[in-house]
């Protein structure tokens, strides 16, 4: 079985300096803001799968990706 690479977000820059990260025709970026209007980092907006989040909510969602999956956690094993 061959391992295929998961598609990454693509970076687009408009002539006015706006930077967008697009995945599957939606604003999306796990690495940082998905929309930076006119290249101004102070106006950055965070999106995951096209849904806008505040910076605090985005960081909380990103934090959930790190670590073991729920089924490998020692506290969740069922005993029979």
C-alpha positions as CSV (number, residue, x, y, z in Angstrom):
1,X,0.0,0.0,0.0
2,X,1.5,3.3,-1.1
3,X,1.4,6.3,1.1
4,X,0.0,9.4,-0.5
5,X,0.6,12.9,0.7
6,X,-2.3,15.0,2.0
7,X,-2.9,18.1,-0.1
8,X,-1.6,21.3,1.5
9,X,-3.1,24.8,1.5
10,X,-2.0,27.0,-1.4
11,X,-0.9,30.5,-0.9
12,X,-2.3,33.2,-3.2
13,X,-1.4,36.9,-3.3
14,X,-3.6,39.5,-4.9
15,X,-2.2,42.6,-6.6
16,X,-3.3,44.8,-3.6
17,X,-1.1,42.7,-1.3
18,X,-3.8,40.5,0.3
19,X,-2.5,37.1,1.1
20,X,-4.9,34.1,1.2
21,X,-4.4,30.4,2.0
22,X,-6.9,28.2,0.1
23,X,-7.6,24.5,0.5
24,X,-10.5,22.8,-1.3
25,X,-11.9,26.2,-2.4
26,X,-12.1,27.4,1.2
27,X,-10.0,29.7,3.4
28,X,-7.9,27.3,5.5
29,X,-4.5,27.3,7.2
30,X,-3.3,25.3,10.2
31,X,0.1,27.2,10.3
32,X,-1.2,30.7,10.8
33,X,-3.8,33.3,9.5
34,X,-5.6,32.2,6.3
35,X,-6.4,35.8,5.3
36,X,-4.1,38.8,5.6
37,X,-5.8,41.8,4.1
38,X,-3.5,44.1,2.1
39,X,-0.5,42.3,3.7
40,X,-1.3,44.0,7.1
41,X,-0.6,41.4,9.7
42,X,-2.6,43.4,12.3
43,X,-5.8,42.7,10.4
44,X,-5.2,38.9,10.0
45,X,-8.1,36.5,10.1
46,X,-8.0,32.8,11.0
47,X,-10.0,30.2,9.1
48,X,-10.3,26.4,9.3
49,X,-12.2,24.7,6.5
50,X,-13.9,28.0,5.6
51,X,-15.1,28.8,9.1
52,X,-13.7,32.0,10.7
53,X,-12.3,31.8,14.2
54,X,-10.8,34.3,16.6
55,X,-7.1,33.9,17.2
56,X,-7.8,32.4,20.7
57,X,-10.3,29.8,19.3
58,X,-7.9,29.0,16.4
59,X,-5.0,28.3,18.8
60,X,-7.3,26.1,20.9
61,X,-8.3,24.0,17.8
62,X,-4.7,23.7,16.7
63,X,-3.7,22.6,20.2
64,X,-6.2,19.7,19.9
65,X,-4.1,18.2,17.1
66,X,-1.0,17.5,19.2
67,X,-0.7,14.4,21.2
68,X,-2.1,10.9,21.2
69,X,-5.5,10.1,19.6
70,X,-8.3,9.5,22.1
71,X,-8.3,5.7,21.5
72,X,-4.6,5.5,22.6
73,X,-5.0,7.4,25.8
74,X,-4.5,5.2,28.9
75,X,-7.6,6.5,30.7
76,X,-10.0,5.5,27.9
77,X,-9.3,1.8,27.7
78,X,-12.3,-0.4,28.5
79,X,-11.8,-3.4,30.7
80,X,-13.9,-6.5,30.4
